[in-house]
Amino acid sequence: MLRMETRKIKNRMKHMLILMALCALFACNRVFEPVEYGKDACAHCKMTIMDKRFAAEIITPKGKVFKFDDISCLRAFKAELPGSMLFVCDYTGTSDAPLDAVTAVYLHHESFGSPMNGNLAAFASPADAAHFKDSLQLPLLDWKNLP
């Protein structure tokens, strides 16, 4: 009888541990959260995010999401959050899928007119940036050498 009670307690403990592990797993969901343009505010400068071409996002290791109206705001804020996932929106707007900020390619020019005058435009590939690169005679930049 005592052995049966011990087995029941062990089974309950096992189920509780599995449940707790699942809860912890779902609590730390690190997925890009779509920006609500005209509603969400920039975590750095507090301006309302309006322009889809320049929006960016950080997701911390614990799953907290910070949204930005300009890539320059994301870069200023990032220093405070090591180990975070970084996303930027594609300047061309051809896809709603976010770009990994570290692997995206960038162009920098005042004609882009970003909200906080960072004037950085992100692209999925060099081919996507080619039109702007050639017409403005700009060098392609990567995350490590942004101005």
Helices and strands as residue ranges (DSSP letters): H 2-27, E 56-59, E 65-68, H 71-78, E 85-88, E 99-100, E 105-108, G 110-112, E 120-123, H 126-136, G 143-145
